[in-house]
Amino acid sequence: MTTEKKTERSATLKQRGNAEPLSREQVLERYAETGYALDQHPAHVIRKAHQRATLRFQQVMAGEDLSPTQFAALATILKHGEVSQNHLGRLTAMDPSTISIVMRKLLKHGLITRSASDTDQRLSMIALTEKGTEYTLERLARSVEVGRRFLSPLSPAEQATLLRLLKRINDDDPSNGDGGK
């Protein structure tokens, strides 16, 4: 046992009044008391759904050197036209480090250009190249197919409900921490 683990165990025993370590049965009883169930935990269920969505993207876009986040950026630039990298990150819900990685990859493939803003030299402006425009337009229908395949186990009404509820969760203020109450 490492010194760190011994110290941790000693601290745990002190907190519990120098009692013996919990038995397996006691651990399971305490576990059950919490009500925790991995297969019912919303974050776990959403993570598994995200894995399914990514798999569908990879199946439909097979042979493409393209990730879902890269395509989201391309489609967003296509829709909005030239945007600052910062604004693109907000539009696609990507943090600054992620959007930076995505931009480097798209620049490398010649799908976007990056330039300084005419009005604020601190801003990087992002635009599609002609190649990027054609590339994105040619793949939009396939991306719609990804969504169709992802939601295929649900009826149309269930699909609409799921999307409505997920949007409501996503629109909640995450800094609030109280579920919007």
Residue pairs with C-beta under 8 A, 6 or more apart in sequence:
1 9
9 21
13 19
13 21
22 30
38 44
39 45
52 150
53 68
53 146
53 150
54 68
56 146
56 149
56 150
57 67
57 68
57 71
57 143
57 146
59 149
60 142
60 143
60 145
60 146
60 149
61 71
61 139
61 142
61 143
61 146
64 139
65 109
66 139
67 102
67 105
69 92
69 94
69 98
69 102
70 102
70 105
70 106
71 136
71 139
71 143
72 92
72 94
73 88
73 92
73 94
73 99
73 102
73 103
73 106
74 106
74 111
74 112
74 128
74 132
74 135
74 136
75 136
75 140
75 143
76 83
76 88
76 91
76 92
77 83
77 88
77 112
77 126
77 127
77 128
77 132
77 136
78 128
78 133
78 136
78 137
78 140
80 91
81 127
82 125
82 126
82 127
83 91
83 125
83 126
84 117
84 123
84 124
84 125
84 126
85 99
85 100
85 103
85 114
85 123
85 124
85 125
85 126
86 96
86 123
86 124
88 94
88 99
88 126
89 95
89 96
89 98
89 99
92 99
93 170
94 102
103 112
103 114
103 124
103 126
106 112
106 132
107 113
107 114
110 129
110 131
110 132
111 128
111 129
111 131
111 132
111 135
111 136
112 126
112 127
112 128
112 129
112 132
113 126
113 127
113 128
113 129
114 124
114 125
114 126
115 124
115 125
115 127
116 123
116 124
116 125
117 123
117 124
117 125
128 136
151 159
151 162
154 162
172 179
172 180
173 180
